[in-house]
Amino acid sequence: MGGECLLTLVSLLVFAYGSVFASFGSVVASRLPQKQSIVSPRSYCPNCKRSLNFFELIPIVSWLGLRGKCRSCSTPISIRHPAFELLGGCLWVATYLYVPGWPQRAVFAVFWLFLLVLVETDILYMKVPNVLTYPGVLIFFILTVLTGIQSVKMALIGFVVNFGLLFFLSIGTRGKMGMGDAKLYGVIGVVLGPWAGLLSLVVAAFSGSVVGLTLRAFKLLKKRQYVPFVPHIAIGVIVSVFFGSQLLNWYIQLVLYRGY
């Protein structure tokens, strides 16, 4: 009983920290592509420019308490903010529960924030900033190798396979698959390795196809209109990290062994 209570308390604390850092990630995502400081000025309403008080910055709770509107000018606050805060908290809790070892959990916690920021920059500006992906490859290579998430060999192979595949897809599709996605997959390959990285791409392609076809069926998407792909990449990565082994085992047993 005591162990269950401790697990619950730690999970709640991890969720709180995850949502706070995800909230800061939203600030980074909105300011970085505009070449604005991510530290100053403090958070403010984009409409009336009023600086927000501390009680207006509590993840999820503040949005609910304010009913999704600015306290001063009643401008709607995008549901994107509490959604990403909730997602950040949930990812941190899932990492705490299912990833063994605190060093490995810490690496994935940073990786989730990195990925969430890029999801938001793609949604807001259709950009995957080089200032994040270029150093991201080196930083996560060092972190994953030092913590044993990947060996040097598998991290390098993961980078080459995943970046290389997206690089050639970008060239083959004449830019329809952005080069920014290829750079992001270089980081993903380093963290997940070659096979889990490729699995995430399969899931991402499936998710993107389903959403794209659905939007076109309901005429909500214009012909040749770009759909942000990084959110689908994030879905693929999340599925691959937490369910990748089960999916690969299912595929091997159902497909590969079926003919024997």
Secondary structure, DSSP 8 states (H G I E B T S, - for coil): -HHHHHHHHHHHHHHHHHHHHHHHHHHHHHHGGGT--SSSS--B-TTT--B--GGG-STTHHHHHTTTB-TTT--B--THHHHHHHHHHHHHHHHHHHS-SHHHHHHHHHHHHHHHHHHHHHHHHS---HHHHHHHHHHHHHHHHHTTSS-HHHHHHHHHHHHHHHHHHHHHTTTSS-HHHHHHHHHHHHHHHHHHHHHHHHHHHHHHHHHHHHHHHTT-S-TT-----HHHHHHHHHHHHHHHHHHHHHHIIIIITTT-
